[in-house]
């Protein structure tokens, strides 16, 4: 796939390394610089040291909704592996993505098995990420799904996170590199 001129970067790393935190901090730098930031973040819900759920946050409005639960209970009825998703929240997130362009920084956290293997989840994200109406895009993808994402998206480069304790300076360095490339 030709990625000449692509503005989409893949953020990847093992579970728990801080991909969502990295994206949140980078979004903060973009907002401080006056960029319009849009898309979705999917922060974990941690209870007593265990991940029990996942929220989804609209980056433009800061609205959050419960997305997934480790235990099946209404409205979490769409099962993928050990997780149960809320279909209404998936629909809401797809609407957020479908209406977020144009923007300066587009973040999609994350594209996983639902999107890349089942064609569900943030199904609209694949089409939105292929559009030219954003200055810089970040898409979070697990290491084992990188090739599948690259086959479907015009990924310009990869931001590998491999240590769970990256420093704010690491985020600042990436922000400077990325904003200079796409300013």
Secondary structure, DSSP 8 states (H G I E B T S, - for coil): ---TT--EEEEE-STTS-HHHHHHHHHHHHHHTT--EEEEE--EEEETTEEEEEEEEETTT--EEEEEESS-BTTEEEEETTEEEEHHHHHHHHHHHHT--SEEEEEEEEE-HHHHTTS-SSHHHHHHHTSS-EEEEEEEE-GGGHHHHHHHS-EEEEEE---TT--HHHHHHHHHHHHHHH-
